[in-house]
Amino acid sequence: MGFLDCLFSPNPSKRSTEKFLVLWTVIWISMFAYIVVTKWYEEWTDLGYMVTGLLLSIPNFVLPNIFASAEDKKLPFWSRFCNKSYVWIALFNFIGNYFWSHYFFTCLGASYSFPITITLNKIPVALFLITQSYFQTYFVFSNIMIRLFGKNFLFKASVVLLTSWFLAFMETWTIESVPYYSFVDRDQMYKYGTVFYAIYFIPSFPMFFSMDEKKGENWTLWAAIQSSAAAGMIAFIFLDFWRLTIGSLTGSEPGVPFVNA
């Protein structure tokens, strides 16, 4: 078995999805980098953000089915890993944006000022769509890291912790030039906020990794939904423990963040 084969799952359906997502990562990051570097987004209103969101959330669902691998063509639609994993991440993405964004507002002093009117629970709908590509990249990257270095429980735990923090830090750093996403204290965000954001992924990375990892394994769609919801609830509890114990980095008294949103 070559090195590249070691990067991807032994399960054929999962392997083909992971290979697609690696390619998709190159495509969407290139597109997004162009938008950020040129500041094209400064010309946008709702339409521009929604179109971008759709471009970052629809092709990554449609293309793996249009260009399905030989293994996936033999499977029913919802038995294909590409579709189950999309739903898994979409649900986790929804929980994160709808609920946990408000922890960033109350605990970390973050704020959104996008010129957008289409929102859900005060979160731009376009961000739900854009996050799908972000999270698909994060989860396939964590799968590869766990597969390469998670040879026992201690190594696996270390990989999950380091990967979670690294991706949280990189996202914070790469979007710092976007003026519509700001913090009261950016240094505090780098020191502590990235740890807070990493909490999203500490339970979810290993739970996502376990789905269809073994050759011949094929979770039902319902099992995938249950797994995503469970990962979301575990992260939810950890985030609220932060609120109750560490509190807000701004010195204010954080209440339940999404109740009065």
N, C-alpha and C positions, 0 to 999 in steps of 0.2 A: 504494500500500500504506500503510495507516494505521499509527500508532505501535504499537498493540496487536498488529497482525499481525507487526511486526518482533520482538516479544518471543518468538514461538513458531516452531517449526520449519516449514520449507516442506513437510516430509513430512506428509501428512494424518493418518496413524496416530499419529505422534509428537506432532503438534500437539494432537490431541484428548486424548492422555494428559497432556501438560503442562498443558493448561487444567484438566483434572480435578484434577491434583495441586495446582494453585494453590488451587482451591476446597477440596480436602481439607485443605490446610495450615491454612486458616482454621478449619475444623471441629475438627481434632484439637488444635491449639494452644489454642483456646478451652476445650475439654474439659480438657486437661492443666493449663492455667493455673488453672482452678477447683479442681482437685484439689490443686495445690501451695499456692495462696493460702489455701484453707480448711483445709489440712493434713488433709484427709480420709484420706490415705494412712496416717496414724498409727493408724487403727482397723483397718487391714487385716492379714491374714495371707496365706498363699499364695494363697487363693482370690481375694481382692481384686486382688492384683497380676496373677494370671493372666488374670482377666476383663478387666482394663484392657489387658493385652498383646494379648489376642485382639481387643479393640475397635480397637486401633491397628495391627493387622496383617492382619485378614481383610477388612473392608469395602473397603479400598484395593486389594484384589485382585479382589473379587467385583463391586463396583459398576461399574467401567469395562466389564465384560463384560455385565452386565445392561442397562446403558444405553449400549450400544456405539454409536459414531458410525456414520454411513452408510458411511464408508470402512472402518471395522473390520469391519462386518458382511459385507463382501465377502471378508475374509481368513480363512484358517484360524486356529484358536485360538492356536497358538504362533507365528504370523506377526504377530500384533498386537503393536505396540510396548508396550502396557500390560503384557502378560504377559512379554515378553522382558525389559523393564526391571525388572519386579518380581523376576524370578529373578536378574538381574544384581546388583541391590542386596541381595537376600536372601543370596546367596553372599558378597558382600563384607562384609555385616553379620555373618555367621557367623564369617568369618575374624577380623574385628576383635574381636568379643566373646570368642570362644573362645581366641584366641592373644594379641592385642595388649593386652587388659585387664591382663594380667599384667606387661606393660612399665610400665603406670601404677603398679602395686603396687611393683615393684622399682626403677624409675628415678625415679619422681615422688613416692613415698611416699603413694600413694592407698590407700584401703581401703573395702570395702563392709561394711555392718553391717545390711543389710536383714533384717527378721524373716521370712526365707524359707528353706524347706528344699528346695524343688525347684530344683536347680542342675545345671549341666553344666560340668565343669572349674572348679568353685568360682565360677561366674558364674550368678546367678539366671536361670532360663530366661525369666522375664517380661521381662528386659532385652533379650534377643534379639528378642522380639516388639515391644517398645516402640521399639527402635532402628529398625525398618523404616520407621515413619512419619518419624522424625527424618531418616533418610538420604534418603528419597524427596523430602522438602522440600529438603534440602541440594543434591541433584543437580539438581532442576528449577531451583532458584535459580541454581546455577552455569551451567547451560545458558543461561539468560536473560542472565546477565552476560557470558558469552563471546560470545554472539550480538550483544549490543549494543556491546561495547567491544573485542572481540578481533579487530580488523581486520587485524592482521599478527602475526607471531610474538612480537615484543617486547610488544605490547599484550596478546596472549592470555596470555603467561607472567605478566605483571603482574596481570592479572585473576584468574588461577588462584591465584597466591600470596596476593593480598589477600583474595579470597573465602574461601580455605581458612583463613587466620588469623582473619578476622572471624567466621566461623561457629563455629570452635573457641572463640574468646573468648566469644561470646554464649552458647553452651551452658554453659560453665564458670560464667559469671556468673548465668545464670537458674536454675541448680540449686544455687547455693551455700547456700540456706536449707534444703535437704533434709539432715537430720542423718545419714542413712544412707550418705552419700557424702562422705568427708572426706579431708583432706590433712595431712601433717605441717607443711607451710608453704604456706599459701594464696597469699601474695604471690609466692613462687617459682613456684607453679602458674600464676598470671596472667602472669608475666614470661616463663617458659620452657616451662611445661607446655602452654600454648596453641600455641606453636610446634611442640612435639612432637606434639600432637594434629593440627595442620594437615598433618603429614606423611602422614596417612591420605589426604588429599584431593588433594595436589599431583599425584600420578600418576593418580589415579582420575577426577578431574573431566574432564580433556581426553579420556580414553579412553572414558568414558561418553558424553560429548558427541558423539563421532564416530559412535556407533551410529545408523544409519538417519537421519542428518542431511540427506542429500541427497534431494530429491524422487524417488520411484521406487525408492529404495534399500530393501532388506529383508533384514537379516541373518537367518541361521538361529538357532534357539535355541542350538545348539551353539557357534556363533561368539560369541554373547553370553556364554555360560558361560566360554569360553576367554578372552575379553576381561576379564571380572571376575576370573578366577583370576590372569591376568597382572598386572592392577592390584594385586591383593592381594600378589603376590610382590614386586613392585617396592617397595611401601610397607613390606613386611616387611623387606627388605634395608636400607632407609633407617633404619627404627626400630632395627635391630640395630647399624647403624653408630653411631647415637647412643649405644647402650649401651656399645659398645667404645671410643668416643672421649670423649664427654662424661661418660658414666657416670650415677651416681645423684645426684639433687639433695639427698638426705639424707646423703650422705657415705659410705654403705655400698658394698660391692663387689658390684655386681649380676651374678649368674650368669645363665645362660639362663633367662628368667623363668618359662616354663611347664613346664619339665622336672620340677620337684619340686612342682608345684601340687597 
